[in-house]
Amino acid sequence: MIDLSTRLAKAGDLPDVLAMVHALAAHHGDAATTTLTDLERDVLHGTPWITLIVAEGQEGLLGYAALCPLVQLQFGARGMDIHHLFVKKSARGQGVARRLITTAMDHSQLLGCR
């Protein structure tokens, strides 16, 4: 396992995250059309549409998880969907995804998700 930390994304992280979003889309055979402006809108402005968690090591960002809220109103139940999970090839197999998922679960529990 490598030395890494996870945290909520900041404005300065978004260019690196954008490159990873495009890499994930390409992996699935899609052509990503999202822009830095789209990410800023969805992560930083007003009421954020997604929660973005990043994993960071000595060489910079290693991966990200994008979370979207869910609800079952009839049961009063909140949830959180891991919409994207991505780890750079150079960091795979070293526990980065596991750490992103753990951080996502902890964050979701703080928001009252089941």
Secondary structure, DSSP 8 states (H G I E B T S, - for coil): ---EEEEE--GGGHHHHHHHHHHHHHHTT------HHHHHHHHTSSS-SSEEEEEEETTEEEEEEEEEEEEEGGGTEEEEEEEEEEE-GGGTTTTHHHHHHHHHHHHHHHTT--
